[in-house]
Amino acid sequence: MQETHHFCFCIRRKISSIAESKSAQRVSSKHIYLRKKLNKKKEKKRSKEASEKLEKLMKEVHTDNIQVMKGLIYAKEDQLPLLKGDTETRDSIEVLRS
């Protein structure tokens, strides 16, 4: 009788462990799905904001095209977008003024 009780306990414990594992997999899968969905929404929002910024820039009057070029070229404010071919160094758009 004792062995039967112990055997049943072991089986219940194993089943519980399997159920917890499957549950953890479902939660992990759901987390990955939601993370991807959130990243897509963030990217869509950034794209919309960039489009609106460019549209606004195009409607404004400029004395030169530097602001428009910055809006079109800059990916990040702290990044120098132009590469000088002869020296292979980076430079700002401001060098195009001269």
N, C-alpha and C positions, 0 to 999 in steps of 0.2 A: 504494500500500500504506500509506503514511504517513497519507493522508487517511482511509482506511477505519479505521485504528487510532484516529485522533483522533475520528472520528465515533462509533465504538463507545464510546470513553471518555466522550464527552459524553452519550450516551444512558444509560449506566450511572450517571453522576453525576446526571442528571435523575431517573431512576427511584429512586435512593437518596434524593434530596431529597424526592420525593413520598412515599416510604415513611416517612421521618422525620416529615414533616408529618402524615401520617395517624396515626402512632404518638403524636405530640404531642397530636393532637386526642382520641385515645382516652384518653390519660392525663388530659387536662384534663376530659373528660366524666366519667371515673371519679371524679376529685377532687371535682367539683361534686356528683355523686351521694352520695359518702361524707360530704361536708360537710353536705348536707341531712339525711341519715340521722342524723348525730351531733347536729345541732341539734334534731331531733325527739326523740331520746333524752334530751337535756339538758332540754328543755321538759317532757317527761313526768316526769322525775325531780323537777324544781322543783314541778310541779303536785302530785305525790304527797307531797312534803315539806310543801307548804303545807296540803294536806288533813289530813295527820297532825297538824300543828301546831294547826290549828283544832279537830280532834277532841279533842286533849288539852286545849285551852283550854276547850272546852265541858264537859268532864268535871270540871274543877276548880271549886272554890267561890270566888267573888269577892265582895268587899265592894261593888264597883261594877262596871259593865260596860265600863270604859275599856279594860282589857286585851283583852276580847273584840272591842270595836270596833276597836282597833288591829290585831288579827289579821285582821279582815274588810276594813278600809279601806286600810291602809298597803300601798303597792306597793314603796316604798323607805323605809328608815329615815330618810334625810336629807331627805325630801320632806314638806312640810306639806300634809296631805290636804284640809283644809277651805278653802273660799273664802267670804269674807264678801261678801255681795251688795252691801251699801251702799258699802263702801270698795274692793271688788275686791282685797283683800289676802288672803294665805294665813295660816292659823292651824293650831295643833295641835288634836288631839282633846281635850286637857286643858281647853280653854275650855268644853266641854260640862258640866263638873262644876258650874259655878256657875249 
